[in-house]
Amino acid sequence: MAPEGLRRIMQEIQVADYELHASFRIVANRELESEHISAFMAASIRRDRMMSQVFSYVAEQHKQRACESLNARRNGNGNH
């Protein structure tokens, strides 16, 4: 994933958060109807999937950095 893709996903997560907070207000006001439940569930699932992509990206970056560090140590260059 390119940094541009990560930025796009972060913006989409922010939109999903707004949707979820709106749903929370509806729940708190006890105005929950079936379409609200569907919208809430859809926003939750969409946000979870996007967060999964972000976590995967971060894990891959961590793995790459760890490999680079290990290779640098093996090659006698401890500067990494």
C-alpha positions as CSV (number, residue, x, y, z in Angstrom):
1,M,0.0,0.0,0.0
2,A,1.4,3.4,-1.0
3,P,1.3,6.3,1.5
4,E,-1.4,7.9,-0.7
5,G,-3.6,4.8,-0.2
6,L,-3.0,4.9,3.5
7,R,-4.1,8.6,3.6
8,R,-7.2,7.8,1.7
9,I,-8.1,4.9,4.0
10,M,-7.5,7.2,7.0
11,Q,-9.9,9.7,5.6
12,E,-12.5,7.0,5.0
13,I,-12.0,5.8,8.6
14,Q,-12.7,9.3,9.8
15,V,-16.0,9.4,7.8
16,A,-17.0,6.0,9.2
17,D,-16.3,7.3,12.7
18,Y,-18.6,10.2,12.1
19,E,-21.3,7.7,10.9
20,L,-20.8,5.6,14.0
21,H,-21.0,8.5,16.4
22,A,-24.2,9.6,14.7
23,S,-25.5,6.1,15.3
24,F,-24.4,6.2,18.9
25,R,-26.5,9.3,19.4
26,I,-29.5,7.6,17.9
27,V,-29.0,4.6,20.2
28,A,-28.6,6.9,23.2
29,N,-31.8,8.7,22.4
30,R,-33.6,5.4,22.0
31,E,-34.6,6.2,18.5
32,L,-33.1,3.0,17.0
33,E,-35.0,1.6,14.1
34,S,-34.2,-1.2,11.7
35,E,-32.5,1.0,9.1
36,H,-30.4,2.6,11.8
37,I,-29.3,-0.9,12.9
38,S,-28.3,-1.7,9.3
39,A,-26.4,1.6,8.9
40,F,-24.6,1.1,12.2
41,M,-23.6,-2.5,11.4
42,A,-22.4,-1.5,7.9
43,A,-20.4,1.4,9.2
44,S,-18.8,-0.8,11.9
45,I,-17.9,-3.5,9.4
46,R,-16.5,-1.0,6.9
47,R,-14.4,0.7,9.5
48,D,-13.1,-2.6,10.9
49,R,-12.0,-3.7,7.4
50,M,-10.2,-0.4,6.8
51,M,-8.5,-0.7,10.2
52,S,-7.4,-4.2,9.2
53,Q,-5.8,-2.8,6.1
54,V,-3.9,-0.2,8.2
55,F,-2.8,-2.8,10.7
56,S,-1.6,-5.0,7.9
57,Y,0.4,-2.1,6.4
58,V,2.0,-1.2,9.8
59,A,2.9,-4.9,10.4
60,E,4.5,-5.2,6.9
61,Q,6.5,-2.0,7.6
62,H,7.6,-3.3,10.9
63,K,8.6,-6.6,9.3
64,Q,10.6,-4.9,6.6
65,R,12.4,-2.7,9.1
66,A,13.2,-5.7,11.2
67,C,14.6,-7.6,8.2
68,E,16.7,-4.5,7.2
69,S,18.1,-4.2,10.7
70,L,18.9,-7.9,10.8
71,N,20.6,-7.8,7.4
72,A,22.6,-4.7,8.5
73,R,23.8,-6.6,11.6
74,R,24.7,-9.6,9.5
75,N,26.7,-7.4,7.2
76,G,28.5,-5.7,10.0
77,N,26.8,-2.4,9.6
78,G,25.1,-1.7,12.9
79,N,24.0,1.8,11.9
80,H,20.4,0.6,11.0
